[in-house]
C-alpha cells in the first residue's frame, strides 16, 4: 500500500474521531443546559413542600467550588401525601450546616414528562 493511501486513511479516521468527539461533547452540553433550565423552572413555578433529610452524601463533584450532594428526602406535600425521593443538587458550602440529617427543608416540585421532579429551595443553580 502506498504511503499516500495510509496518510489518507489516517486523515479520514482523525476527522471521524474528531467529529464523534465534538458530537458527544455538544450533546452533553445541551443536556446540561436543559437540566439547568428545568431546575430553574421548578424553583420558579413549582409547588412548595416540606422535606426531612434522611441522608446527605457528597458526590465528589464540585460546581464553581460548591459541593454536589445527594439528598435522601421524605417529602410531605401540601395535600399530606408523603413521598420518598433522592435529589442530586449543589449546596453552597456556607449553607451545608442547614442540610444535615433530620433537618426540615423546603423543596419545590413539578410534574414533567409524567414524572414528579423535585428541587431544593436554596440550592446553588449556576
C-alpha positions in Angstrom: 0.0 0.0 0.0 1.5 3.4 -1.0 2.3 5.9 1.7 -0.3 8.4 0.4 -3.1 5.8 0.9 -2.0 5.3 4.5 -1.9 9.1 5.1 -5.4 9.4 3.6 -6.8 6.6 5.8 -5.2 8.2 8.9 -6.7 11.6 8.0 -10.2 10.1 7.5 -10.0 8.3 10.8 -8.8 11.5 12.5 -11.7 13.6 11.1 -14.1 10.9 12.0 -13.0 10.6 15.7 -12.9 14.4 16.0 -16.4 14.7 14.7 -17.7 12.0 17.1 -15.9 13.6 20.0 -17.5 17.0 19.2 -20.9 15.5 18.8 -20.7 13.8 22.2 -19.4 17.0 23.9 -22.2 19.2 22.4 -24.9 16.6 23.3 -23.6 16.6 26.9 -23.6 20.4 27.0 -27.1 20.6 25.6 -28.4 18.1 28.2 -26.7 20.0 31.0 -28.3 23.3 29.8 -31.7 21.7 29.5 -31.4 20.3 33.1 -30.4 23.7 34.5 -33.3 25.4 32.7 -35.6 22.7 34.1 -34.3 23.2 37.6 -34.8 26.9 37.4 -38.4 26.4 36.1 -39.2 24.1 39.0 -37.8 26.5 41.5 -39.6 29.5 39.9 -43.0 27.9 39.3 -43.1 24.6 41.3 -45.3 23.7 44.2 -43.8 24.1 47.6 -43.4 21.2 50.1 -41.5 20.4 53.2 -38.9 17.6 53.3 -36.9 15.9 56.0 -33.3 15.0 55.2 -32.8 11.3 55.8 -29.2 11.3 54.5 -26.8 13.7 52.8 -23.9 12.2 50.8 -21.2 14.1 48.8 -20.7 13.0 45.2 -17.1 14.2 44.9 -18.2 16.6 42.2 -18.0 20.4 42.6 -19.7 23.1 40.6 -18.0 26.5 40.9 -16.2 25.3 44.0 -19.5 24.3 45.7 -20.1 20.6 46.6 -22.7 18.5 44.8 -24.6 16.2 47.1 -27.3 13.5 47.1 -30.1 14.3 49.5 -32.3 11.4 50.5 -35.6 13.1 51.4 -39.0 12.3 52.8 -41.3 14.9 51.3 -44.6 15.9 52.7 -46.7 17.6 50.0 -49.4 20.2 50.8 -52.2 17.7 50.5 -50.5 15.4 53.1 -49.1 12.9 50.6 -45.7 11.6 51.7 -43.1 10.7 49.0 -39.5 9.4 49.3 -37.1 10.8 46.8 -33.4 11.3 46.2 -32.3 14.7 44.8 -28.8 15.4 43.4 -28.1 19.1 43.9 -25.4 21.6 44.6 -25.3 23.3 48.0 -23.3 26.4 48.8 -20.6 25.4 51.2 -21.7 28.0 53.7 -25.2 26.5 53.8 -24.1 22.9 54.4 -25.0 23.1 58.2 -28.6 23.7 57.3 -28.6 20.5 55.2 -27.9 17.8 57.7 -29.7 14.6 58.6 -33.0 15.4 60.4 -33.2 19.0 59.1 -36.5 20.1 57.5 -36.0 22.0 54.3 -38.2 23.5 51.6 -38.5 21.8 48.2 -40.5 22.6 45.1 -41.8 20.0 42.7 -43.4 19.8 39.3 -44.6 17.1 37.1 -42.5 16.9 33.9 -43.0 14.1 31.3 -45.3 12.3 33.7 -42.7 12.2 36.5 -42.5 14.3 39.6 -39.3 16.3 39.7 -38.0 17.8 43.0 -35.6 20.7 43.6 -34.2 22.1 46.8 -35.0 25.7 47.6 -31.8 27.5 48.4 -29.7 25.1 46.2 -27.0 26.6 44.1 -28.0 26.8 40.4 -25.3 28.3 38.2 
